[in-house]
Amino acid sequence: MKKDMRSIQLHFFVTPQENAAIRQRMAETGIVNQSAYLRKMALDGYILHLDMSDIRKLTRLLSACSNNLNQYVRRANETDSIYAADIDDLRERLKVIGNQVKTILQQYANFS
């Protein structure tokens, strides 16, 4: 929504303790814009904050694995051969990634 479309201003007063509680909840959700936080709470009544650090780690692992695969393919194209140890290493890495995906999905399934 464009900023200029918001033409109505709402005002209300809070105690210092209420203000501290609002600031604490903003910090817990990672929101720094008080207007955005209060608007979201007034409209929806809750804010869902998901910790996506596991997903970021998984993305890095997938990227490293695909880079290794590209190197193996390049080497195979250059030498017309591929090493069994390289394939075994790639399989092990994919198993680790697969296990992490299962763990993350179970965590999200338990979340709801």
C-alpha positions in Angstrom: 0.0 0.0 0.0 1.3 3.4 -0.9 2.1 5.8 1.9 0.1 8.6 0.4 -3.0 6.4 0.5 -3.0 6.4 4.3 -4.7 9.7 5.1 -6.3 8.9 8.4 -4.3 9.2 11.5 -5.1 7.3 14.7 -3.9 8.3 18.2 -4.0 6.6 21.5 -2.2 6.8 24.8 -0.3 4.1 26.6 1.4 3.9 30.0 5.2 3.5 30.2 4.7 -0.2 31.1 2.5 -0.7 28.1 5.0 1.0 25.9 7.8 -1.2 27.2 5.6 -4.3 26.6 4.9 -3.1 23.0 8.6 -2.5 22.4 9.5 -5.9 23.8 7.0 -7.7 21.5 8.3 -5.7 18.6 11.8 -6.8 19.3 10.7 -10.5 19.7 9.1 -10.4 16.2 12.0 -8.5 14.6 9.8 -5.5 13.6 11.4 -2.1 14.0 8.7 0.1 12.5 6.2 0.8 15.3 3.5 2.0 12.9 3.7 -1.2 10.9 3.7 -3.3 14.1 0.6 -1.5 15.5 -1.2 -1.6 12.2 -0.6 -5.4 11.8 -1.7 -6.1 15.4 -4.8 -3.9 15.0 -5.8 -5.6 11.7 -4.8 -9.2 12.3 -4.4 -9.5 16.1 -1.1 -11.5 15.8 2.2 -11.6 14.1 3.7 -15.0 13.1 7.5 -14.9 13.2 9.2 -18.0 11.9 12.9 -18.8 12.5 14.2 -19.6 9.1 17.8 -20.1 10.0 17.6 -23.8 9.4 16.2 -23.2 5.9 19.1 -20.8 5.2 21.6 -23.4 6.3 19.9 -26.0 4.1 20.1 -23.6 1.1 23.8 -23.2 1.6 24.3 -27.0 1.8 22.3 -27.4 -1.4 24.3 -24.8 -3.1 27.6 -26.4 -2.1 26.3 -29.8 -3.2 25.3 -28.5 -6.6 28.6 -26.8 -7.0 30.4 -30.1 -6.3 28.1 -31.9 -8.8 29.0 -29.3 -11.5 32.7 -29.8 -10.8 32.3 -33.6 -11.0 30.4 -33.3 -14.3 33.1 -30.9 -15.7 35.8 -33.3 -14.7 33.9 -36.2 -16.3 33.5 -34.3 -19.5 37.2 -33.4 -19.6 38.6 -36.8 -18.7 35.8 -39.1 -19.9 35.8 -40.7 -16.4 34.4 -40.1 -13.0 35.7 -41.3 -9.6 33.6 -43.6 -7.5 34.8 -41.7 -4.4 33.3 -38.4 -5.8 30.0 -40.1 -6.3 30.0 -41.6 -2.8 30.9 -38.2 -1.4 28.0 -36.6 -3.2 25.6 -39.4 -2.0 26.6 -38.9 1.6 26.1 -35.1 1.3 22.7 -35.7 -0.2 21.8 -38.0 2.7 22.7 -35.4 5.2 20.6 -32.8 3.3 17.7 -35.2 3.1 17.8 -35.9 6.8 17.9 -32.2 7.6 14.9 -31.6 5.3 13.0 -34.3 7.2 13.9 -32.7 10.5 12.8 -29.3 9.4 9.6 -30.5 8.0 8.8 -32.4 11.2 9.5 -29.2 13.2 7.1 -27.2 11.0 4.5 -30.0 11.2 4.7 -29.9 15.0 4.4 -26.1 15.0 0.8 -26.0 13.7 
